[in-house]
Amino acid sequence: MAVRPRDSFDVRAADRVADTTVATVDGTVAGFVMVDGEEVDQVYVAAGHRGTGVAALLLTAAEQRTAHRYVKHLH
């Protein structure tokens, strides 16, 4: 399996900070969602937090973010 080098991730992640919502539980990253324009681009939930509602919260945050951008785009 091919794996991207860590520095590749660091560069890509730095470019997406403004588009990313991170969920934390007790100070630990539980997951994140990235929005690209008016679309959800990536959703990730750590294995230990799957089935706990973290994904639903992240998707709600993404929906709010995309709705805001959509309304802003209309005006």
All heavy atoms as TSV, in Angstrom:
chain	resi	resn	atom	element	x	y	z
A	1	MET	N	N	0.843	-1.172	0.000
A	1	MET	CA	C	0.000	0.000	0.000
A	1	MET	C	C	0.892	1.241	0.000
A	1	MET	O	O	1.793	1.367	0.808
A	1	MET	CB	C	-0.905	-0.017	1.239
A	1	MET	CG	C	-1.739	1.232	1.363
A	1	MET	SD	S	-2.997	1.176	2.651
A	1	MET	CE	C	-2.019	1.396	4.120
A	2	ALA	N	N	0.617	2.169	-0.896
A	2	ALA	CA	C	1.370	3.417	-0.962
A	2	ALA	C	C	0.889	4.364	0.135
A	2	ALA	O	O	-0.303	4.475	0.400
A	2	ALA	CB	C	1.196	4.067	-2.325
A	3	VAL	N	N	1.813	5.018	0.765
A	3	VAL	CA	C	1.496	5.961	1.831
A	3	VAL	C	C	2.133	7.306	1.497
A	3	VAL	O	O	3.293	7.361	1.102
A	3	VAL	CB	C	2.038	5.448	3.191
A	3	VAL	CG1	C	1.757	6.461	4.289
A	3	VAL	CG2	C	1.428	4.104	3.529
A	4	ARG	N	N	1.356	8.360	1.649
A	4	ARG	CA	C	1.907	9.693	1.420
A	4	ARG	C	C	2.848	10.050	2.563
A	4	ARG	O	O	2.575	9.741	3.721
A	4	ARG	CB	C	0.799	10.730	1.358
A	4	ARG	CG	C	-0.064	10.604	0.152
A	4	ARG	CD	C	-1.098	11.697	0.145
A	4	ARG	NE	N	-1.947	11.567	-1.027
A	4	ARG	CZ	C	-3.100	12.177	-1.159
A	4	ARG	NH1	N	-3.554	12.947	-0.187
A	4	ARG	NH2	N	-3.807	12.019	-2.246
A	5	PRO	N	N	3.931	10.743	2.240
A	5	PRO	CA	C	4.855	11.158	3.308
A	5	PRO	C	C	4.212	12.189	4.233
A	5	PRO	O	O	3.321	12.938	3.834
A	5	PRO	CB	C	6.046	11.754	2.560
A	5	PRO	CG	C	5.611	11.958	1.167
A	5	PRO	CD	C	4.387	11.132	0.923
A	6	ARG	N	N	4.660	12.216	5.472
A	6	ARG	CA	C	4.100	13.131	6.480
A	6	ARG	C	C	4.190	14.583	6.035
A	6	ARG	O	O	3.247	15.353	6.226
A	6	ARG	CB	C	4.835	12.927	7.808
A	6	ARG	CG	C	4.482	13.927	8.902
A	6	ARG	CD	C	2.987	13.829	9.248
A	6	ARG	NE	N	2.567	14.932	10.055
A	6	ARG	CZ	C	2.235	14.833	11.334
A	6	ARG	NH1	N	2.282	13.685	11.937
A	6	ARG	NH2	N	1.853	15.892	12.003
A	7	ASP	N	N	5.304	14.992	5.405
A	7	ASP	CA	C	5.431	16.390	4.997
A	7	ASP	C	C	4.388	16.759	3.947
A	7	ASP	O	O	3.915	17.887	3.900
A	7	ASP	CB	C	6.855	16.719	4.527
A	7	ASP	CG	C	7.321	15.869	3.364
A	7	ASP	OD1	O	6.803	14.760	3.175
A	7	ASP	OD2	O	8.227	16.331	2.646
A	8	SER	N	N	3.969	15.802	3.131
A	8	SER	CA	C	2.894	16.041	2.167
A	8	SER	C	C	1.598	16.356	2.905
A	8	SER	O	O	0.869	17.277	2.542
A	8	SER	CB	C	2.719	14.820	1.267
A	8	SER	OG	O	1.541	14.932	0.500
A	9	PHE	N	N	1.317	15.591	3.941
A	9	PHE	CA	C	0.117	15.830	4.736
A	9	PHE	C	C	0.178	17.198	5.399
A	9	PHE	O	O	-0.800	17.946	5.390
A	9	PHE	CB	C	-0.048	14.752	5.809
A	9	PHE	CG	C	-1.170	15.067	6.767
A	9	PHE	CD1	C	-2.484	14.816	6.418
A	9	PHE	CD2	C	-0.905	15.643	8.000
A	9	PHE	CE1	C	-3.524	15.124	7.290
A	9	PHE	CE2	C	-1.936	15.950	8.869
A	9	PHE	CZ	C	-3.244	15.693	8.513
A	10	ASP	N	N	1.325	17.538	5.983
A	10	ASP	CA	C	1.466	18.814	6.680
A	10	ASP	C	C	1.176	19.990	5.755
A	10	ASP	O	O	0.486	20.935	6.137
A	10	ASP	CB	C	2.864	18.943	7.281
A	10	ASP	CG	C	3.105	17.968	8.423
A	10	ASP	OD1	O	2.124	17.400	8.950
A	10	ASP	OD2	O	4.280	17.776	8.784
A	11	VAL	N	N	1.662	19.929	4.527
A	11	VAL	CA	C	1.431	21.011	3.560
A	11	VAL	C	C	-0.048	21.071	3.183
A	11	VAL	O	O	-0.660	22.141	3.194
A	11	VAL	CB	C	2.312	20.830	2.305
A	11	VAL	CG1	C	1.898	21.796	1.201
A	11	VAL	CG2	C	3.776	21.013	2.658
A	12	ARG	N	N	-0.619	19.925	2.850
A	12	ARG	CA	C	-2.033	19.899	2.459
A	12	ARG	C	C	-2.929	20.336	3.609
A	12	ARG	O	O	-3.879	21.107	3.411
A	12	ARG	CB	C	-2.439	18.506	1.984
A	12	ARG	CG	C	-1.867	18.137	0.641
A	12	ARG	CD	C	-2.311	16.773	0.138
A	12	ARG	NE	N	-1.897	15.704	1.038
A	12	ARG	CZ	C	-2.719	14.948	1.761
A	12	ARG	NH1	N	-4.014	15.102	1.667
A	12	ARG	NH2	N	-2.256	14.009	2.563
A	13	ALA	N	N	-2.638	19.882	4.809
A	13	ALA	CA	C	-3.461	20.227	5.969
A	13	ALA	C	C	-3.379	21.723	6.278
A	13	ALA	O	O	-4.390	22.346	6.593
A	13	ALA	CB	C	-3.034	19.413	7.178
A	14	ALA	N	N	-2.195	22.288	6.171
A	14	ALA	CA	C	-2.027	23.724	6.443
A	14	ALA	C	C	-2.861	24.562	5.481
A	14	ALA	O	O	-3.428	25.589	5.870
A	14	ALA	CB	C	-0.560	24.106	6.352
A	15	ASP	N	N	-2.996	24.104	4.251
A	15	ASP	CA	C	-3.791	24.827	3.259
A	15	ASP	C	C	-5.285	24.726	3.536
A	15	ASP	O	O	-6.064	25.518	3.013
A	15	ASP	CB	C	-3.512	24.281	1.850
A	15	ASP	CG	C	-2.141	24.643	1.336
A	15	ASP	OD1	O	-1.521	25.578	1.878
A	15	ASP	OD2	O	-1.694	23.980	0.379
A	16	ARG	N	N	-5.699	23.771	4.345
A	16	ARG	CA	C	-7.125	23.511	4.569
A	16	ARG	C	C	-7.615	23.894	5.958
A	16	ARG	O	O	-8.787	23.664	6.282
A	16	ARG	CB	C	-7.406	22.022	4.340
A	16	ARG	CG	C	-7.102	21.505	2.944
A	16	ARG	CD	C	-7.920	22.187	1.849
A	16	ARG	NE	N	-9.347	22.093	2.067
A	16	ARG	CZ	C	-10.102	21.066	1.707
A	16	ARG	NH1	N	-9.579	20.037	1.093
A	16	ARG	NH2	N	-11.400	21.075	1.952
A	17	VAL	N	N	-6.785	24.495	6.775
A	17	VAL	CA	C	-7.173	24.818	8.157
A	17	VAL	C	C	-8.464	25.631	8.202
A	17	VAL	O	O	-9.369	25.335	8.990
A	17	VAL	CB	C	-6.031	25.559	8.893
A	17	VAL	CG1	C	-6.511	26.148	10.204
A	17	VAL	CG2	C	-4.866	24.612	9.125
A	18	ALA	N	N	-8.585	26.611	7.347
A	18	ALA	CA	C	-9.775	27.472	7.370
A	18	ALA	C	C	-11.048	26.719	6.988
A	18	ALA	O	O	-12.143	27.157	7.324
A	18	ALA	CB	C	-9.573	28.659	6.439
A	19	ASP	N	N	-10.913	25.590	6.311
A	19	ASP	CA	C	-12.055	24.811	5.850
A	19	ASP	C	C	-12.350	23.605	6.736
A	19	ASP	O	O	-13.169	22.767	6.380
A	19	ASP	CB	C	-11.797	24.297	4.429
A	19	ASP	CG	C	-11.566	25.417	3.435
A	19	ASP	OD1	O	-12.223	26.461	3.569
A	19	ASP	OD2	O	-10.725	25.239	2.540
A	20	THR	N	N	-11.669	23.500	7.866
A	20	THR	CA	C	-11.742	22.296	8.680
A	20	THR	C	C	-12.368	22.577	10.044
A	20	THR	O	O	-12.033	23.558	10.698
A	20	THR	CB	C	-10.330	21.698	8.880
A	20	THR	OG1	O	-9.755	21.461	7.595
A	20	THR	CG2	C	-10.369	20.409	9.662
A	21	THR	N	N	-13.262	21.699	10.448
A	21	THR	CA	C	-13.823	21.715	11.795
A	21	THR	C	C	-13.330	20.460	12.493
A	21	THR	O	O	-13.434	19.357	11.949
A	21	THR	CB	C	-15.361	21.720	11.756
A	21	THR	OG1	O	-15.806	22.882	11.049
A	21	THR	CG2	C	-15.951	21.708	13.156
A	22	VAL	N	N	-12.782	20.619	13.683
A	22	VAL	CA	C	-12.225	19.501	14.439
A	22	VAL	C	C	-13.084	19.253	15.675
A	22	VAL	O	O	-13.455	20.189	16.380
A	22	VAL	CB	C	-10.767	19.805	14.872
A	22	VAL	CG1	C	-10.205	18.675	15.719
A	22	VAL	CG2	C	-9.894	20.053	13.648
A	23	ALA	N	N	-13.391	17.995	15.921
A	23	ALA	CA	C	-14.126	17.605	17.132
A	23	ALA	C	C	-13.128	17.026	18.126
A	23	ALA	O	O	-12.303	16.185	17.761
A	23	ALA	CB	C	-15.175	16.549	16.793
A	24	THR	N	N	-13.201	17.494	19.357
A	24	THR	CA	C	-12.346	16.949	20.409
A	24	THR	C	C	-13.221	16.405	21.534
A	24	THR	O	O	-14.309	16.916	21.797
A	24	THR	CB	C	-11.379	18.010	20.978
A	24	THR	OG1	O	-12.138	19.081	21.534
A	24	THR	CG2	C	-10.442	18.538	19.905
A	25	VAL	N	N	-12.721	15.372	22.169
A	25	VAL	CA	C	-13.371	14.776	23.339
A	25	VAL	C	C	-12.303	14.635	24.404
A	25	VAL	O	O	-11.286	13.969	24.186
A	25	VAL	CB	C	-14.003	13.404	23.004
A	25	VAL	CG1	C	-14.567	12.765	24.259
A	25	VAL	CG2	C	-15.065	13.544	21.917
A	26	ASP	N	N	-12.502	15.312	25.514
A	26	ASP	CA	C	-11.532	15.279	26.611
A	26	ASP	C	C	-10.128	15.650	26.137
A	26	ASP	O	O	-9.139	15.021	26.526
A	26	ASP	CB	C	-11.514	13.908	27.294
A	26	ASP	CG	C	-12.843	13.581	27.948
A	26	ASP	OD1	O	-13.523	14.514	28.431
A	26	ASP	OD2	O	-13.213	12.387	27.979
A	27	GLY	N	N	-10.042	16.653	25.253
A	27	GLY	CA	C	-8.750	17.149	24.788
A	27	GLY	C	C	-8.090	16.314	23.710
A	27	GLY	O	O	-6.972	16.602	23.293
A	28	THR	N	N	-8.768	15.281	23.229
A	28	THR	CA	C	-8.230	14.415	22.186
A	28	THR	C	C	-9.032	14.608	20.911
A	28	THR	O	O	-10.269	14.701	20.962
A	28	THR	CB	C	-8.319	12.930	22.611
A	28	THR	OG1	O	-7.589	12.764	23.823
A	28	THR	CG2	C	-7.765	12.008	21.554
A	29	VAL	N	N	-8.355	14.659	19.772
A	29	VAL	CA	C	-9.055	14.794	18.501
A	29	VAL	C	C	-9.877	13.527	18.256
A	29	VAL	O	O	-9.345	12.420	18.236
A	29	VAL	CB	C	-8.073	15.035	17.334
A	29	VAL	CG1	C	-8.806	15.014	16.001
A	29	VAL	CG2	C	-7.350	16.362	17.515
A	30	ALA	N	N	-11.190	13.735	18.088
A	30	ALA	CA	C	-12.098	12.619	17.841
A	30	ALA	C	C	-12.432	12.500	16.356
A	30	ALA	O	O	-12.819	11.439	15.884
A	30	ALA	CB	C	-13.378	12.802	18.640
A	31	GLY	N	N	-12.260	13.605	15.619
A	31	GLY	CA	C	-12.549	13.574	14.190
A	31	GLY	C	C	-12.473	14.959	13.601
A	31	GLY	O	O	-12.228	15.940	14.293
A	32	PHE	N	N	-12.686	15.004	12.284
A	32	PHE	CA	C	-12.702	16.294	11.605
A	32	PHE	C	C	-13.550	16.191	10.348
A	32	PHE	O	O	-13.835	15.105	9.845
A	32	PHE	CB	C	-11.288	16.781	11.260
A	32	PHE	CG	C	-10.580	15.947	10.219
A	32	PHE	CD1	C	-10.767	16.169	8.869
A	32	PHE	CD2	C	-9.718	14.936	10.603
A	32	PHE	CE1	C	-10.112	15.409	7.915
A	32	PHE	CE2	C	-9.055	14.169	9.666
A	32	PHE	CZ	C	-9.252	14.410	8.308
A	33	VAL	N	N	-13.968	17.345	9.861
A	33	VAL	CA	C	-14.667	17.447	8.586
A	33	VAL	C	C	-14.077	18.633	7.834
A	33	VAL	O	O	-13.780	19.669	8.436
A	33	VAL	CB	C	-16.201	17.586	8.777
A	33	VAL	CG1	C	-16.579	18.865	9.500
A	33	VAL	CG2	C	-16.928	17.500	7.441
A	34	MET	N	N	-13.888	18.459	6.540
A	34	MET	CA	C	-13.384	19.526	5.671
A	34	MET	C	C	-14.461	19.879	4.661
A	34	MET	O	O	-15.128	18.995	4.128
A	34	MET	CB	C	-12.128	19.089	4.925
A	34	MET	CG	C	-10.924	18.917	5.776
A	34	MET	SD	S	-9.536	18.411	4.730
A	34	MET	CE	C	-8.192	18.602	5.884
A	35	VAL	N	N	-14.615	21.165	4.428
A	35	VAL	CA	C	-15.587	21.665	3.471
A	35	VAL	C	C	-14.821	22.360	2.350
A	35	VAL	O	O	-13.889	23.118	2.602
A	35	VAL	CB	C	-16.555	22.658	4.155
A	35	VAL	CG1	C	-17.488	23.294	3.163
A	35	VAL	CG2	C	-17.332	21.954	5.256
A	36	ASP	N	N	-15.215	22.062	1.122
A	36	ASP	CA	C	-14.610	22.699	-0.043
A	36	ASP	C	C	-15.710	23.453	-0.767
A	36	ASP	O	O	-16.561	22.841	-1.422
A	36	ASP	CB	C	-13.975	21.645	-0.957
A	36	ASP	CG	C	-13.220	22.255	-2.123
A	36	ASP	OD1	O	-13.043	23.487	-2.145
A	36	ASP	OD2	O	-12.813	21.488	-3.009
A	37	GLY	N	N	-15.705	24.767	-0.606
A	37	GLY	CA	C	-16.773	25.568	-1.203
A	37	GLY	C	C	-18.090	25.251	-0.532
A	37	GLY	O	O	-18.262	25.468	0.656
A	38	GLU	N	N	-19.008	24.699	-1.306
A	38	GLU	CA	C	-20.333	24.370	-0.798
A	38	GLU	C	C	-20.529	22.861	-0.643
A	38	GLU	O	O	-21.649	22.380	-0.574
A	38	GLU	CB	C	-21.397	24.958	-1.723
A	38	GLU	CG	C	-21.333	26.478	-1.778
A	38	GLU	CD	C	-22.168	27.060	-2.899
A	38	GLU	OE1	O	-22.877	26.315	-3.586
A	38	GLU	OE2	O	-22.101	28.278	-3.090
A	39	GLU	N	N	-19.415	22.113	-0.580
A	39	GLU	CA	C	-19.506	20.660	-0.480
A	39	GLU	C	C	-18.656	20.123	0.664
A	39	GLU	O	O	-17.588	20.656	0.957
A	39	GLU	CB	C	-19.015	20.008	-1.769
A	39	GLU	CG	C	-19.843	20.340	-2.979
A	39	GLU	CD	C	-19.339	19.651	-4.221
A	39	GLU	OE1	O	-18.444	18.787	-4.124
A	39	GLU	OE2	O	-19.843	19.973	-5.304
A	40	VAL	N	N	-19.137	19.037	1.274
A	40	VAL	CA	C	-18.332	18.322	2.256
A	40	VAL	C	C	-17.269	17.561	1.474
A	40	VAL	O	O	-17.574	16.822	0.543
A	40	VAL	CB	C	-19.193	17.352	3.088
A	40	VAL	CG1	C	-18.321	16.509	3.997
A	40	VAL	CG2	C	-20.219	18.132	3.894
A	41	ASP	N	N	-16.009	17.767	1.838
A	41	ASP	CA	C	-14.895	17.166	1.111
A	41	ASP	C	C	-14.390	15.909	1.805
A	41	ASP	O	O	-14.186	14.889	1.161
A	41	ASP	CB	C	-13.773	18.200	0.980
A	41	ASP	CG	C	-12.603	17.709	0.163
A	41	ASP	OD1	O	-12.833	16.999	-0.833
A	41	ASP	OD2	O	-11.461	18.032	0.519
A	42	GLN	N	N	-14.177	15.973	3.118
A	42	GLN	CA	C	-13.654	14.831	3.869
A	42	GLN	C	C	-14.298	14.786	5.249
A	42	GLN	O	O	-14.537	15.824	5.852
A	42	GLN	CB	C	-12.144	14.951	4.063
A	42	GLN	CG	C	-11.337	14.879	2.804
A	42	GLN	CD	C	-9.842	14.934	3.090
A	42	GLN	OE1	O	-9.356	14.288	4.005
A	42	GLN	NE2	N	-9.128	15.711	2.299
A	43	VAL	N	N	-14.560	13.576	5.706
A	43	VAL	CA	C	-15.044	13.361	7.073
A	43	VAL	C	C	-14.211	12.224	7.649
A	43	VAL	O	O	-14.015	11.193	7.003
A	43	VAL	CB	C	-16.529	12.950	7.115
A	43	VAL	CG1	C	-16.976	12.711	8.551
A	43	VAL	CG2	C	-17.396	13.994	6.444
A	44	TYR	N	N	-13.714	12.428	8.862
A	44	TYR	CA	C	-12.945	11.384	9.531
A	44	TYR	C	C	-13.353	11.345	10.991
A	44	TYR	O	O	-13.468	12.386	11.645
A	44	TYR	CB	C	-11.437	11.657	9.448
A	44	TYR	CG	C	-10.640	10.724	10.325
A	44	TYR	CD1	C	-10.381	9.420	9.929
A	44	TYR	CD2	C	-10.200	11.135	11.579
A	44	TYR	CE1	C	-9.686	8.542	10.751
A	44	TYR	CE2	C	-9.495	10.268	12.408
A	44	TYR	CZ	C	-9.244	8.983	11.981
A	44	TYR	OH	O	-8.569	8.111	12.800
A	45	VAL	N	N	-13.596	10.153	11.501
A	45	VAL	CA	C	-13.864	9.939	12.929
A	45	VAL	C	C	-12.914	8.838	13.398
A	45	VAL	O	O	-12.850	7.762	12.802
A	45	VAL	CB	C	-15.330	9.543	13.189
A	45	VAL	CG1	C	-15.555	9.248	14.662
A	45	VAL	CG2	C	-16.278	10.644	12.718
A	46	ALA	N	N	-12.162	9.131	14.456
A	46	ALA	CA	C	-11.233	8.152	15.023
A	46	ALA	C	C	-11.999	6.909	15.456
A	46	ALA	O	O	-13.142	6.989	15.935
A	46	ALA	CB	C	-10.484	8.760	16.202
A	47	ALA	N	N	-11.375	5.765	15.299
A	47	ALA	CA	C	-12.024	4.476	15.577
A	47	ALA	C	C	-12.692	4.437	16.949
A	47	ALA	O	O	-13.813	3.948	17.091
A	47	ALA	CB	C	-11.016	3.343	15.444
A	48	GLY	N	N	-12.045	4.965	17.963
A	48	GLY	CA	C	-12.587	4.923	19.315
A	48	GLY	C	C	-13.798	5.807	19.537
A	48	GLY	O	O	-14.464	5.712	20.568
A	49	HIS	N	N	-14.108	6.656	18.575
A	49	HIS	CA	C	-15.235	7.578	18.716
A	49	HIS	C	C	-16.353	7.286	17.724
A	49	HIS	O	O	-17.350	8.017	17.692
A	49	HIS	CB	C	-14.747	9.020	18.561
A	49	HIS	CG	C	-13.801	9.421	19.629
A	49	HIS	ND1	N	-14.203	9.738	20.907
A	49	HIS	CD2	C	-12.449	9.509	19.632
A	49	HIS	CE1	C	-13.150	10.025	21.650
A	49	HIS	NE2	N	-12.066	9.891	20.891
A	50	ARG	N	N	-16.197	6.244	16.943
A	50	ARG	CA	C	-17.254	5.867	15.996
A	50	ARG	C	C	-18.445	5.317	16.762
A	50	ARG	O	O	-18.298	4.617	17.744
A	50	ARG	CB	C	-16.716	4.855	14.982
A	50	ARG	CG	C	-15.675	5.502	14.105
A	50	ARG	CD	C	-15.042	4.551	13.130
A	50	ARG	NE	N	-13.918	5.249	12.485
A	50	ARG	CZ	C	-12.933	4.637	11.882
A	50	ARG	NH1	N	-12.904	3.318	11.809
A	50	ARG	NH2	N	-11.966	5.348	11.336
A	51	GLY	N	N	-19.634	5.705	16.310
A	51	GLY	CA	C	-20.853	5.257	16.982
A	51	GLY	C	C	-21.239	6.096	18.182
A	51	GLY	O	O	-22.180	5.752	18.893
A	52	THR	N	N	-20.522	7.190	18.411
A	52	THR	CA	C	-20.792	8.037	19.583
A	52	THR	C	C	-21.540	9.321	19.243
A	52	THR	O	O	-21.848	10.098	20.142
A	52	THR	CB	C	-19.479	8.431	20.291
A	52	THR	OG1	O	-18.715	9.263	19.416
A	52	THR	CG2	C	-18.679	7.199	20.694
A	53	GLY	N	N	-21.800	9.564	17.957
A	53	GLY	CA	C	-22.473	10.796	17.553
A	53	GLY	C	C	-21.525	11.870	17.054
A	53	GLY	O	O	-21.972	12.937	16.629
A	54	VAL	N	N	-20.222	11.619	17.107
A	54	VAL	CA	C	-19.245	12.609	16.641
A	54	VAL	C	C	-19.457	12.906	15.157
A	54	VAL	O	O	-19.440	14.066	14.735
A	54	VAL	CB	C	-17.794	12.150	16.910
A	54	VAL	CG1	C	-16.781	13.030	16.199
A	54	VAL	CG2	C	-17.518	12.152	18.407
A	55	ALA	N	N	-19.678	11.884	14.350
A	55	ALA	CA	C	-19.878	12.092	12.907
A	55	ALA	C	C	-21.091	12.977	12.659
A	55	ALA	O	O	-21.040	13.885	11.815
A	55	ALA	CB	C	-20.027	10.763	12.184
A	56	ALA	N	N	-22.169	12.751	13.381
A	56	ALA	CA	C	-23.377	13.560	13.204
A	56	ALA	C	C	-23.107	15.022	13.546
A	56	ALA	O	O	-23.555	15.923	12.833
A	56	ALA	CB	C	-24.513	13.011	14.058
A	57	LEU	N	N	-22.368	15.252	14.616
A	57	LEU	CA	C	-22.025	16.628	14.989
A	57	LEU	C	C	-21.150	17.289	13.931
A	57	LEU	O	O	-21.349	18.456	13.581
A	57	LEU	CB	C	-21.321	16.648	16.346
A	57	LEU	CG	C	-22.183	16.251	17.536
A	57	LEU	CD1	C	-21.320	16.105	18.787
A	57	LEU	CD2	C	-23.284	17.267	17.759
A	58	LEU	N	N	-20.181	16.543	13.416
A	58	LEU	CA	C	-19.308	17.086	12.379
A	58	LEU	C	C	-20.086	17.395	11.101
A	58	LEU	O	O	-19.880	18.439	10.475
A	58	LEU	CB	C	-18.155	16.122	12.083
A	58	LEU	CG	C	-17.089	16.039	13.156
A	58	LEU	CD1	C	-16.169	14.851	12.896
A	58	LEU	CD2	C	-16.287	17.334	13.240
A	59	LEU	N	N	-20.987	16.511	10.725
A	59	LEU	CA	C	-21.769	16.751	9.520
A	59	LEU	C	C	-22.733	17.921	9.695
A	59	LEU	O	O	-22.974	18.681	8.756
A	59	LEU	CB	C	-22.509	15.479	9.105
A	59	LEU	CG	C	-21.592	14.394	8.554
A	59	LEU	CD1	C	-22.367	13.093	8.364
A	59	LEU	CD2	C	-20.929	14.827	7.256
A	60	THR	N	N	-23.253	18.094	10.897
A	60	THR	CA	C	-24.097	19.255	11.178
A	60	THR	C	C	-23.283	20.542	11.043
A	60	THR	O	O	-23.742	21.526	10.451
A	60	THR	CB	C	-24.727	19.159	12.581
A	60	THR	OG1	O	-25.578	18.017	12.610
A	60	THR	CG2	C	-25.526	20.402	12.929
A	61	ALA	N	N	-22.064	20.538	11.579
A	61	ALA	CA	C	-21.190	21.710	11.457
A	61	ALA	C	C	-20.878	21.994	9.993
A	61	ALA	O	O	-20.887	23.157	9.555
A	61	ALA	CB	C	-19.900	21.492	12.247
A	62	ALA	N	N	-20.622	20.945	9.220
A	62	ALA	CA	C	-20.337	21.123	7.794
A	62	ALA	C	C	-21.557	21.661	7.063
A	62	ALA	O	O	-21.443	22.542	6.207
A	62	ALA	CB	C	-19.890	19.798	7.184
A	63	GLU	N	N	-22.724	21.148	7.412
A	63	GLU	CA	C	-23.958	21.612	6.784
A	63	GLU	C	C	-24.183	23.096	7.069
A	63	GLU	O	O	-24.551	23.856	6.180
A	63	GLU	CB	C	-25.136	20.788	7.303
A	63	GLU	CG	C	-26.457	21.149	6.683
A	63	GLU	CD	C	-27.577	20.284	7.230
A	63	GLU	OE1	O	-27.813	20.303	8.461
A	63	GLU	OE2	O	-28.203	19.591	6.435
A	64	GLN	N	N	-23.953	23.510	8.295
A	64	GLN	CA	C	-24.108	24.921	8.651
A	64	GLN	C	C	-23.111	25.781	7.883
A	64	GLN	O	O	-23.455	26.858	7.389
A	64	GLN	CB	C	-23.932	25.112	10.152
A	64	GLN	CG	C	-25.059	24.513	10.948
A	64	GLN	CD	C	-24.786	24.491	12.438
A	64	GLN	OE1	O	-23.677	24.719	12.898
A	64	GLN	NE2	N	-25.820	24.191	13.218
A	65	ARG	N	N	-21.889	25.299	7.769
A	65	ARG	CA	C	-20.853	26.047	7.060
A	65	ARG	C	C	-21.188	26.169	5.572
A	65	ARG	O	O	-21.073	27.240	4.988
A	65	ARG	CB	C	-19.510	25.362	7.261
A	65	ARG	CG	C	-18.359	26.097	6.649
A	65	ARG	CD	C	-17.083	25.405	7.017
A	65	ARG	NE	N	-16.460	26.202	8.052
A	65	ARG	CZ	C	-15.276	25.981	8.550
A	65	ARG	NH1	N	-14.568	24.952	8.162
A	65	ARG	NH2	N	-14.761	26.768	9.458
A	66	THR	N	N	-21.631	25.075	4.953
A	66	THR	CA	C	-21.948	25.125	3.529
A	66	THR	C	C	-23.204	25.950	3.276
A	66	THR	O	O	-23.288	26.666	2.286
A	66	THR	CB	C	-22.101	23.719	2.912
A	66	THR	OG1	O	-23.109	23.002	3.615
A	66	THR	CG2	C	-20.796	22.959	2.956
A	67	ALA	N	N	-24.182	25.874	4.167
A	67	ALA	CA	C	-25.401	26.671	4.014
A	67	ALA	C	C	-25.066	28.151	4.094
A	67	ALA	O	O	-25.582	28.953	3.308
A	67	ALA	CB	C	-26.422	26.295	5.084
A	68	HIS	N	N	-24.203	28.517	5.031
A	68	HIS	CA	C	-23.790	29.911	5.160
A	68	HIS	C	C	-23.102	30.389	3.881
A	68	HIS	O	O	-23.378	31.474	3.387
A	68	HIS	CB	C	-22.862	30.074	6.369
A	68	HIS	CG	C	-22.295	31.448	6.502
A	68	HIS	ND1	N	-23.047	32.512	6.937
A	68	HIS	CD2	C	-21.060	31.937	6.231
A	68	HIS	CE1	C	-22.295	33.600	6.938
A	68	HIS	NE2	N	-21.094	33.274	6.515
A	69	ARG	N	N	-22.224	29.568	3.336
A	69	ARG	CA	C	-21.518	29.933	2.098
A	69	ARG	C	C	-22.480	30.016	0.926
A	69	ARG	O	O	-22.360	30.866	0.063
A	69	ARG	CB	C	-20.399	28.940	1.802
A	69	ARG	CG	C	-19.256	29.083	2.752
A	69	ARG	CD	C	-18.153	28.136	2.404
A	69	ARG	NE	N	-17.058	28.305	3.345
A	69	ARG	CZ	C	-15.976	27.589	3.335
A	69	ARG	NH1	N	-15.800	26.648	2.438
A	69	ARG	NH2	N	-15.030	27.795	4.223
A	70	TYR	N	N	-23.469	29.111	0.887
A	70	TYR	CA	C	-24.439	29.112	-0.199
A	70	TYR	C	C	-25.263	30.391	-0.169
A	70	TYR	O	O	-25.446	31.047	-1.192
A	70	TYR	CB	C	-25.344	27.880	-0.099
A	70	TYR	CG	C	-26.398	27.840	-1.157
A	70	TYR	CD1	C	-26.075	27.529	-2.478
A	70	TYR	CD2	C	-27.741	28.125	-0.849
A	70	TYR	CE1	C	-27.047	27.506	-3.464
A	70	TYR	CE2	C	-28.709	28.089	-1.827
A	70	TYR	CZ	C	-28.360	27.778	-3.122
A	70	TYR	OH	O	-29.327	27.754	-4.100
A	71	VAL	N	N	-25.752	30.752	1.009
A	71	VAL	CA	C	-26.549	31.978	1.154
A	71	VAL	C	C	-25.680	33.192	0.803
A	71	VAL	O	O	-26.130	34.093	0.102
A	71	VAL	CB	C	-27.130	32.097	2.576
A	71	VAL	CG1	C	-27.724	33.472	2.821
A	71	VAL	CG2	C	-28.157	31.007	2.808
A	72	LYS	N	N	-24.456	33.207	1.268
A	72	LYS	CA	C	-23.539	34.302	0.970
A	72	LYS	C	C	-23.307	34.407	-0.541
A	72	LYS	O	O	-23.240	35.477	-1.089
A	72	LYS	CB	C	-22.222	34.072	1.714
A	72	LYS	CG	C	-21.339	35.265	1.802
A	72	LYS	CD	C	-20.141	34.927	2.700
A	72	LYS	CE	C	-19.232	36.097	2.811
A	72	LYS	NZ	N	-18.078	35.803	3.667
A	73	HIS	N	N	-23.213	33.251	-1.205
A	73	HIS	CA	C	-22.981	33.200	-2.642
A	73	HIS	C	C	-24.179	33.780	-3.411
A	73	HIS	O	O	-24.012	34.383	-4.462
A	73	HIS	CB	C	-22.732	31.752	-3.060
A	73	HIS	CG	C	-22.536	31.549	-4.519
A	73	HIS	ND1	N	-21.376	31.890	-5.163
A	73	HIS	CD2	C	-23.363	31.049	-5.461
A	73	HIS	CE1	C	-21.501	31.611	-6.452
A	73	HIS	NE2	N	-22.693	31.100	-6.653
A	74	LEU	N	N	-25.405	33.605	-2.876
A	74	LEU	CA	C	-26.600	34.099	-3.546
A	74	LEU	C	C	-26.689	35.617	-3.532
A	74	LEU	O	O	-27.300	36.207	-4.417
A	74	LEU	CB	C	-27.847	33.506	-2.892
A	74	LEU	CG	C	-28.071	32.014	-3.091
A	74	LEU	CD1	C	-29.295	31.573	-2.294
A	74	LEU	CD2	C	-28.255	31.673	-4.563
A	75	HIS	N	N	-26.104	36.237	-2.537
A	75	HIS	CA	C	-26.232	37.695	-2.395
A	75	HIS	C	C	-25.148	38.443	-3.086
A	75	HIS	O	O	-24.195	38.270	-3.467
A	75	HIS	CB	C	-26.257	38.093	-0.931
A	75	HIS	CG	C	-27.452	37.558	-0.222
A	75	HIS	ND1	N	-28.718	38.036	-0.429
A	75	HIS	CD2	C	-27.608	36.540	0.654
A	75	HIS	CE1	C	-29.576	37.373	0.307
A	75	HIS	NE2	N	-28.926	36.454	0.976
